Every structure is written in C-alpha cells, then in structure tokens.
Amino acid sequence: MTQLTTELCDPLGIGFRSLVDGVGDADTDPCRQPNAAAMACRDPIAACDAVVDLLSVFFNVSGRQIRSPGRASQSIARVRQIGMYIAHVTLGLRMSAIGDGFNRDKSTVVHACHTIEDLRDDPDFDLIVARAERLILIAFSLEADRGPYDV
C-alpha cells in the first residue's frame, strides 16, 4: 500500500483498522442491520450532513470545503463524490435527496456514483472506500440503536 493510501485510510493515525476490522458476525455486522438505512431515510439531508462530517474526519479535510457550492480541488471533489456514493449505495438514499443534501444537482450525484464505481477497480482505492463505508455504517447503526434524541 502506498503512503498516500495509508494516509487516506488512517489520516489521523488512530487506527481505523481496529475500528472497522473484525466486523462480520451476524450480531455486530452493520450491513445486516436495517436500522442504519431506516435512520438515514427519515431525514436524508441530516444523513448527508453526517456523512460529510464523518468523511471530513476520515480524510482529514474541511467539512466546509466538502459542502461548498462551488468547484473544489480534485481531492476535495473526490471526497465529496465518495460521500455521495456511500449515501446512495450504502445508506440507500435516493439520488435527488443526496443532491439536496450535498447542495448539488441529481446529475452530479449520478456522475459521482459512476465515477467512484469505476475507480473501485483499483484495489487500493476500493479498500479506502470500503473502510469509509464501514465507518458510515457503524456510525449510523450506533445512532439507530441509540435513538436520535438520547444523550
């Protein structure tokens, strides 16, 4: 794995591997818990905001830059595209709702999903996206278990 890939997978050096590895049995696998998608569908704009917040920490970029309505550098745009992709594929949000949540047109969301799907042919990039997906699933599963108003 390249240095860039390592930085993208664990930008803060806090061991995302330990957070996302070992998830897979039926009791703890967020992929098998429908609560995450149900939670996201109740308020898709809030779900997109949460995705942006989590990815900004994961990739060590500014959430403000990801949310900015104008053009951004390629690296910021790529993080935004990953967020749109995860919101659609992992959380099951409609593309029009994702467009609203990311302040983009639906056609931009379609383009982002196609782009990320094509880039996942690269094993290093696929690993990055898979870890980001797991992080989002875990966060949404915890939120669904906890409830939106529990403190």
C-alpha positions in Angstrom: 0.0 0.0 0.0 1.3 3.4 -0.9 1.9 6.2 1.6 -1.0 8.2 0.2 -3.3 5.3 0.5 -2.2 4.8 4.1 -2.8 8.4 4.9 -6.3 8.3 3.3 -7.2 5.1 5.2 -6.0 6.4 8.6 -5.3 10.1 8.3 -5.2 10.8 12.0 -3.1 7.7 12.8 -5.7 6.5 15.4 -6.1 3.0 13.9 -9.3 2.9 11.8 -8.3 -0.7 11.1 -9.1 -1.7 14.6 -12.4 0.2 14.3 -13.6 -1.5 11.1 -11.8 -4.8 11.1 -13.4 -7.8 12.8 -16.9 -6.7 11.9 -18.7 -9.5 10.2 -20.6 -11.7 12.5 -24.4 -11.5 12.4 -24.8 -9.8 15.7 -22.4 -6.9 15.0 -22.3 -6.5 11.2 -23.9 -3.2 10.5 -24.6 -4.4 6.9 -27.1 -6.8 8.3 -28.8 -4.2 10.5 -31.6 -2.4 8.6 -31.7 0.4 11.3 -28.9 2.3 9.6 -30.8 2.8 6.3 -34.1 3.5 8.0 -32.4 6.1 10.1 -30.9 7.8 7.1 -34.2 7.7 5.1 -36.1 9.6 7.9 -34.0 12.8 7.3 -31.8 12.4 4.2 -30.4 15.9 4.5 -29.2 15.3 8.0 -27.9 11.9 6.9 -25.8 13.7 4.2 -24.6 16.2 6.7 -23.5 13.3 9.0 -21.7 11.6 6.0 -19.8 14.8 5.3 -18.8 15.2 8.9 -17.6 11.7 9.2 -15.7 11.8 5.9 -14.1 15.1 6.7 -12.5 13.5 9.8 -11.7 10.2 7.9 -10.0 12.1 5.1 -8.7 15.0 7.2 -10.3 17.7 5.0 -12.6 20.6 5.9 -16.3 19.9 6.0 -16.8 23.4 4.8 -14.8 22.6 1.7 -16.9 19.5 1.0 -20.1 21.4 1.5 -19.0 24.5 -0.6 -21.4 25.1 -3.5 -18.6 26.0 -6.0 -15.9 24.0 -7.6 -13.2 22.5 -5.4 -9.8 20.9 -5.8 -9.8 17.3 -7.2 -9.0 15.8 -3.8 -12.0 17.6 -2.2 -14.3 16.8 -5.1 -13.2 13.1 -4.8 -14.1 13.0 -1.1 -17.5 14.6 -2.0 -18.0 12.0 -4.7 -17.2 9.2 -2.2 -19.8 10.7 0.2 -22.4 10.8 -2.5 -21.6 7.3 -3.5 -21.8 6.0 0.1 -25.1 7.9 0.7 -26.6 6.2 -2.3 -25.1 2.7 -2.2 -24.6 2.1 1.5 -27.4 4.1 3.0 -29.9 3.6 0.1 -30.8 7.3 -0.2 -32.4 8.5 -3.5 -30.1 10.4 -5.8 -32.4 13.5 -5.7 -32.3 13.5 -1.9 -28.5 13.2 -2.0 -28.3 16.1 -4.4 -30.3 18.2 -1.9 -28.1 17.1 1.0 -24.9 17.9 -0.8 -26.3 21.0 -2.5 -25.7 19.5 -5.9 -27.9 18.6 -8.9 -29.1 15.0 -9.3 -27.0 14.6 -12.4 -23.9 15.4 -10.4 -24.8 12.6 -7.9 -25.2 10.2 -10.9 -21.8 11.2 -12.2 -20.2 10.8 -8.8 -21.7 7.3 -8.3 -20.5 6.2 -11.7 -17.0 7.7 -11.2 -16.5 6.0 -7.8 -17.8 2.7 -9.1 -15.3 2.8 -11.9 -12.4 3.8 -9.6 -13.2 0.9 -7.3 -11.5 -1.4 -9.8 -8.2 -0.2 -8.2 -7.7 -2.4 -5.1 -6.1 0.4 -3.0 -9.0 2.8 -3.8 -11.5 0.1 -3.2 -10.0 -0.5 0.3 -10.3 3.2 1.1 -14.0 3.3 0.0 -14.8 0.0 1.8 -13.4 1.4 5.1 -15.3 4.6 4.7 -18.5 2.6 4.0 -17.9 0.6 7.2 -17.3 3.7 9.2 -20.5 5.2 8.0 -22.5 2.0 8.6 -21.1 1.7 12.1 -21.9 5.3 12.9 -25.5 5.1 11.5 -26.0 1.7 13.3 -25.0 3.2 16.6 -27.2 6.3 16.0 -30.2 4.0 15.2 -29.5 1.9 18.3 -29.2 5.0 20.5 -32.0 6.9 19.0 -31.9 10.5 17.7 -32.9 12.1 21.0 -30.9 10.0 23.5 -28.0 11.8 25.2 
